[in-house]
Amino acid sequence: MMSNKIGCKIRALRKMNYLTQEQMAKKLNMTRQTLSNYELGKRIPDIFELIRIADLFQISLDEIVGRNPNNLKNKDCGLRP
């Protein structure tokens, strides 16, 4: 359930920055309902929306999606040089 993890992270970021859904949605030029759907995991933000959210909170995309780049360093992803 990646969408739920992303939604929880978005909600946590919003609350940590003392923003209402209405305030955050306005800053991102989206409706409050869209933001609510992201937070509840009913919709998944596209890459452009994720970038805007990351920029708003000055964090990386990895942080929003809960990806730890250190876990990927030594893994074989099946790609050939």
Contacts in CASP RR format, 6 or more apart in sequence:
PFRMAT RR
TARGET T0000
AUTHOR 0000-0000-0000
METHOD contacts of the structure
MODEL  1
MMSNKIGCKIRALRKMNYLTQEQMAKKLNMTRQTLSNYELGKRIPDIFEL
IRIADLFQISLDEIVGRNPNNLKNKDCGLRP
1 41 0 8 1.000
2 44 0 8 1.000
2 65 0 8 1.000
3 41 0 8 1.000
3 42 0 8 1.000
3 43 0 8 1.000
3 44 0 8 1.000
4 41 0 8 1.000
5 65 0 8 1.000
5 66 0 8 1.000
6 38 0 8 1.000
6 41 0 8 1.000
6 44 0 8 1.000
6 45 0 8 1.000
6 50 0 8 1.000
6 64 0 8 1.000
6 65 0 8 1.000
6 66 0 8 1.000
7 38 0 8 1.000
7 39 0 8 1.000
7 40 0 8 1.000
7 41 0 8 1.000
8 39 0 8 1.000
9 63 0 8 1.000
9 64 0 8 1.000
9 65 0 8 1.000
9 66 0 8 1.000
10 35 0 8 1.000
10 38 0 8 1.000
10 39 0 8 1.000
10 45 0 8 1.000
10 53 0 8 1.000
10 64 0 8 1.000
11 39 0 8 1.000
13 53 0 8 1.000
13 57 0 8 1.000
13 59 0 8 1.000
13 64 0 8 1.000
14 20 0 8 1.000
14 21 0 8 1.000
14 24 0 8 1.000
14 35 0 8 1.000
14 39 0 8 1.000
17 24 0 8 1.000
17 57 0 8 1.000
19 27 0 8 1.000
21 32 0 8 1.000
21 35 0 8 1.000
21 36 0 8 1.000
21 39 0 8 1.000
22 32 0 8 1.000
24 35 0 8 1.000
24 56 0 8 1.000
25 31 0 8 1.000
25 32 0 8 1.000
25 34 0 8 1.000
25 35 0 8 1.000
27 56 0 8 1.000
28 35 0 8 1.000
28 49 0 8 1.000
28 52 0 8 1.000
28 53 0 8 1.000
28 56 0 8 1.000
30 49 0 8 1.000
34 43 0 8 1.000
37 43 0 8 1.000
38 44 0 8 1.000
38 45 0 8 1.000
38 49 0 8 1.000
45 53 0 8 1.000
50 61 0 8 1.000
50 64 0 8 1.000
50 65 0 8 1.000
51 61 0 8 1.000
53 64 0 8 1.000
54 60 0 8 1.000
54 61 0 8 1.000
54 63 0 8 1.000
54 64 0 8 1.000
61 67 0 8 1.000
62 68 0 8 1.000
62 69 0 8 1.000
END
